[in-house]
Amino acid sequence: MDNKVETTRKKTGGRKPGVPNKATTEAREAVKALLDANLPYLQTWLYNTAEGLKDDETGKYIVLPNPGKACDIVQNMVEYAVPKLARTEVVGDVTAPQRMVVSWKK
């Protein structure tokens, strides 16, 4: 018995082209909701991470200053707001002019 699907069979079901994955959409919405709910606290968290947090009674650090970590946090959060650009490599004859064609389909 052959379990392979015939190569001539037309695809049925599944997502249509251009429709986002439901699980991915839900995950992104959950992350956005989490960030939106904690936005008022974000500045305080970043400040405490960068400058450190001292105990008022002892004067000792509860959280050691770590400005590099605060920068990393901001950089990671920016990725949710601003998408990364894809890198493009153009190859061809170095002595001839290069031609790049970009088109969008509706």
C-alpha positions in Angstrom: 0.0 0.0 0.0 1.4 3.3 -1.1 1.0 6.2 1.4 2.3 9.0 -0.8 -0.1 11.7 -1.9 -0.4 11.9 -5.6 1.6 14.8 -7.0 -1.3 15.7 -9.4 -3.9 16.1 -6.7 -5.1 19.6 -6.1 -4.5 21.0 -2.6 -7.6 21.4 -0.5 -8.1 23.1 2.9 -5.6 25.0 4.9 -5.0 28.7 5.1 -5.3 30.9 2.0 -2.2 32.8 0.9 -1.8 36.0 2.8 -3.9 34.9 5.8 -1.8 35.1 9.0 -1.4 32.0 11.2 -4.0 32.1 14.0 -1.6 30.9 16.8 1.0 33.6 15.8 -1.6 36.3 15.8 -2.9 35.3 19.2 0.6 35.1 20.6 1.5 38.6 19.3 -1.8 40.0 20.7 -1.0 38.4 24.1 2.5 40.0 24.2 1.1 43.4 23.1 -1.6 43.2 25.9 1.1 42.3 28.5 3.3 45.2 27.4 0.3 47.6 27.3 -0.8 46.6 30.8 2.7 47.1 32.2 3.6 50.3 30.3 3.2 52.5 33.4 5.8 50.4 35.3 8.2 50.1 32.4 10.1 53.3 33.0 10.6 52.5 36.7 11.9 49.0 35.9 14.3 50.3 33.3 15.6 53.0 35.7 16.0 50.5 38.5 17.8 48.1 36.2 20.2 50.8 34.9 20.8 52.7 38.2 20.3 49.9 40.6 18.0 49.8 43.6 19.2 50.4 47.2 17.7 49.3 50.5 16.7 52.5 52.4 17.7 51.1 55.7 21.1 49.5 55.0 22.1 51.6 51.9 23.2 48.3 50.2 22.1 47.5 46.7 19.2 45.1 46.3 19.6 45.3 42.5 23.1 46.1 41.3 23.3 48.8 38.6 23.4 47.3 35.1 22.9 50.0 32.4 23.9 47.4 29.7 21.0 45.2 30.7 18.6 48.1 30.6 19.8 48.9 27.0 19.3 45.2 26.1 15.7 45.3 27.4 14.9 48.5 25.4 16.5 46.9 22.3 14.4 43.7 22.7 11.2 45.7 23.2 11.9 47.8 20.1 11.7 44.7 18.0 8.0 44.4 18.8 7.3 47.9 17.7 9.6 48.2 14.7 10.1 45.2 12.5 13.6 44.1 11.5 14.5 44.8 7.9 15.6 41.8 5.8 19.1 41.8 4.4 19.4 41.7 0.7 22.4 40.5 -1.2 22.8 41.5 -4.8 25.2 39.2 -6.8 26.3 39.3 -10.4 29.0 40.5 -12.7 31.1 43.1 -10.9 32.0 44.8 -14.2 28.4 45.1 -15.4 25.7 47.4 -14.0 23.3 45.6 -11.7 19.5 45.9 -12.2 17.0 45.3 -9.4 13.3 45.0 -10.0 10.9 45.2 -7.1 7.2 44.6 -7.6 4.1 44.2 -5.4 1.2 41.9 -6.2 -2.3 42.7 -5.2 
